[in-house]
């Protein structure tokens, strides 16, 4: 990581699955091109261009015996339906899309987000190549975006957050790790200038609220306004 003369934070990125590509310096916060000339009077927001790896995905009532380091998993109980916001794996990359038609038990038609947010276009996709779309930000961590169609709204997945023993002991005390994590997130936010509870268990189930996790504790992927540019792990180097 480095700080440029203009005060921008940058990470040196290495794509582990693409050894032929050179390491590149990427700004942690960049302006969103969605705020184009049409919105020239609007202050262009700077958004975080890195996010942790996608959480582990489980179907039905499956719950792991041991939670991952992120302490959150994605649970999906329903089959894809029209209106679901998904991430579609195509040509080695994930693209944010919306399910527009059910073709069979194994195939659906998806519509990519329109420019400048996405590439646009309608495609046929295998159900095995789609997963629920998730959002991530410094303030809230992982969240499930709202899917909608025909005047109805729903969440295509739910997040199950494993609560630690410290959290279960009471709400009057906060763990040191949570304090450190909050401070780390506040530092990044300064740089940018800008449930349910399962009975009888220590699992917190949410649809749009998330677990927070340190960026530097997980493998990260580049998130751009055109979707996730790589599906492969990314190594963040600290040297030049």
C-alpha positions in Angstrom: 0.0 0.0 0.0 1.2 3.5 -0.7 -0.1 7.1 -0.5 0.4 9.3 -3.6 1.5 12.9 -3.6 -2.2 13.9 -4.0 -3.1 11.9 -0.9 -4.7 8.9 -2.6 -4.5 5.4 -1.1 -3.3 2.7 -3.6 -2.8 -1.0 -3.4 -0.4 -3.0 -5.5 -2.5 -5.8 -7.0 -1.4 -9.2 -8.3 -3.9 -11.5 -10.0 -3.0 -15.0 -8.8 -4.8 -16.8 -11.6 -3.3 -14.5 -14.2 0.5 -14.8 -13.8 1.2 -13.1 -17.1 -0.3 -9.9 -16.1 1.9 -7.3 -14.4 1.2 -6.0 -10.9 -0.8 -2.8 -11.1 -1.3 0.1 -8.6 -5.1 0.6 -8.0 -6.7 3.4 -6.1 -8.8 2.3 -3.1 -11.3 5.0 -3.8 -12.3 6.2 -7.3 -15.0 8.4 -8.7 -18.1 6.6 -9.9 -18.5 7.2 -13.7 -22.3 6.7 -13.3 -22.3 10.4 -12.3 -21.7 11.6 -15.9 -22.3 14.8 -17.7 -26.0 14.5 -17.1 -25.3 15.0 -13.4 -22.7 17.7 -13.8 -24.2 19.6 -10.9 -23.9 16.7 -8.6 -20.7 16.1 -6.6 -19.2 12.9 -7.9 -18.9 10.4 -5.1 -15.8 8.4 -4.5 -16.4 4.7 -3.9 -14.3 1.9 -2.5 -13.0 -0.3 -5.4 -12.0 -3.3 -3.2 -14.1 -5.7 -1.4 -13.5 -9.0 0.5 -14.1 -12.4 -1.2 -17.7 -13.5 -1.7 -18.9 -15.3 1.4 -19.4 -19.1 1.4 -22.7 -20.1 -0.2 -25.1 -22.7 1.2 -28.4 -24.0 0.0 -31.5 -24.8 2.0 -31.1 -25.2 5.7 -27.4 -26.1 5.5 -25.2 -24.4 8.1 -21.5 -25.1 8.5 -20.2 -26.7 11.7 -17.4 -24.2 11.8 -17.9 -20.7 10.4 -15.3 -19.1 8.1 -13.2 -16.2 9.3 -15.6 -13.7 8.0 -18.3 -15.1 10.3 -21.0 -14.8 7.7 -22.4 -17.2 5.1 -25.0 -16.7 2.3 -28.1 -18.9 2.5 -30.4 -19.6 -0.5 -33.6 -21.5 -0.1 -35.5 -20.8 -3.3 -34.8 -21.6 -6.9 -34.2 -18.6 -9.2 -37.2 -16.5 -10.1 -37.9 -13.5 -12.4 -36.6 -10.3 -10.8 -33.8 -11.9 -8.8 -30.6 -9.8 -8.7 -27.7 -12.2 -9.4 -24.1 -12.4 -10.3 -23.5 -14.4 -13.4 -20.2 -16.2 -14.1 -19.2 -15.8 -17.7 -15.7 -15.9 -19.3 -14.1 -16.1 -15.9 -15.8 -13.0 -14.5 -18.9 -12.3 -12.5 -21.4 -9.8 -13.9 -24.3 -8.3 -11.9 -27.6 -9.0 -13.7 -31.3 -9.5 -13.3 -33.2 -12.7 -14.0 -35.8 -11.8 -16.7 -37.2 -15.2 -17.8 -37.2 -18.8 -16.6 -36.3 -21.0 -19.6 -36.1 -24.4 -17.9 -35.1 -26.0 -14.6 -31.5 -25.4 -15.4 -31.5 -22.3 -17.5 -32.6 -18.6 -17.2 -32.3 -15.5 -19.2 -30.5 -12.6 -17.5 -30.2 -8.9 -18.3 -26.9 -7.2 -17.4 -27.1 -3.7 -15.9 -27.2 -0.9 -18.4 -24.2 1.4 -19.1 -22.5 3.1 -17.5 -23.1 0.8 -14.5 -22.8 -2.4 -16.6 -22.3 -3.7 -20.1 -26.0 -4.2 -20.9 -27.4 -7.0 -23.1 -29.5 -10.1 -22.5 -28.0 -13.6 -22.2 -28.9 -17.2 -21.5 -27.3 -18.5 -18.4 -27.1 -21.8 -16.6 -28.5 -21.8 -13.0 -25.3 -23.3 -11.8 -23.4 -20.2 -13.0 -25.5 -17.7 -11.1 -25.4 -16.7 -7.4 -27.2 -14.0 -5.4 -25.9 -10.5 -5.9 -24.4 -8.9 -2.8 -23.4 -5.4 -2.0 -20.4 -4.4 0.2 -19.5 -1.1 1.7 -17.3 0.1 4.6 -20.2 1.3 6.7 -22.4 -1.9 6.6 -20.2 -4.7 5.3 -22.2 -7.2 3.2 -25.8 -6.6 2.4 -28.4 -8.3 0.1 -29.8 -5.8 -2.4 -33.6 -5.7 -2.9 -34.9 -7.7 -5.9 -38.2 -6.6 -7.4 -40.7 -7.5 -10.2 -44.4 -7.0 -10.8 -44.8 -4.7 -7.9 -43.2 -7.1 -5.4 -40.0 -6.8 -3.5 -37.9 -9.5 -1.8 -34.3 -10.5 -1.0 -32.9 -13.3 -3.1 -30.8 -14.6 -0.2 -30.2 -14.1 3.5 -27.0 -13.6 5.4 -26.4 -15.8 8.5 -24.0 -14.2 10.9 -22.3 -16.3 13.5 -22.4 -14.5 16.9 -19.4 -15.0 19.1 -19.5 -16.1 22.7 -18.6 -12.5 23.7 -21.6 -11.1 21.8 -23.9 -13.8 23.4 -22.8 -12.9 27.0 -24.5 -9.5 26.9 -24.9 -6.3 25.0 -23.3 -4.1 27.6 -19.8 -5.0 26.6 -18.0 -4.8 23.2 -15.2 -7.0 22.3 -11.8 -5.6 21.6 -11.8 -7.1 18.1 -15.0 -5.2 17.2 -13.4 -2.0 18.4 -10.3 -2.5 16.3 -12.4 -3.4 13.3 -14.6 -0.3 13.7 -11.5 1.9 14.0 -10.0 0.3 10.8 -13.2 1.0 8.9 -13.3 4.6 10.2 -9.7 5.1 9.0 -10.7 4.1 5.5 -13.8 6.2 5.6 -11.7 9.3 6.5 -9.4 8.6 3.6 -12.4 8.6 1.2 -13.6 12.0 2.6 -16.8 11.1 2.3 -33.3 -9.9 12.1 -34.1 -11.9 13.1 -32.4 -14.2 15.5 -32.5 -18.0 15.3 -34.0 -19.4 18.5 -31.8 -21.6 20.6 -28.6 -20.8 18.6 -25.9 -18.2 18.3 -26.8 -17.4 14.7 -28.1 -14.0 13.6 -30.1 -14.2 10.3 -30.5 -11.1 8.3 -31.5 -10.2 4.8 -30.0 -6.7 4.3 -27.7 -6.3 7.3 -24.2 -7.8 7.3 -21.1 -8.9 8.9 -18.3 -6.5 8.9 -14.8 -7.8 8.1 -11.4 -6.2 7.7 -10.3 -5.8 4.1 -6.8 -6.9 4.9 -8.0 -10.2 6.5 -9.4 -11.7 3.4 -8.7 -12.2 -0.3 -10.1 -9.3 -2.2 -11.5 -8.8 -5.6 -11.8 -5.6 -7.7 -15.3 -4.3 -7.9 -16.0 -1.9 -10.8 -19.0 -0.2 -12.1 -19.1 -2.8 -14.8 -19.3 -5.7 -12.4 -16.5 -7.7 -10.8 -13.6 -7.5 -13.2 -12.0 -10.8 -11.9 -13.4 -13.9 -10.4 -9.9 -15.0 -9.3 -8.3 -14.2 -6.0 -6.3 -11.0 -5.8 -3.1 -10.6 -3.8 -2.5 -7.2 -2.2 1.2 -6.4 -2.2 2.6 -3.8 0.2 5.9 -3.2 -1.6 6.7 -1.3 -4.8 
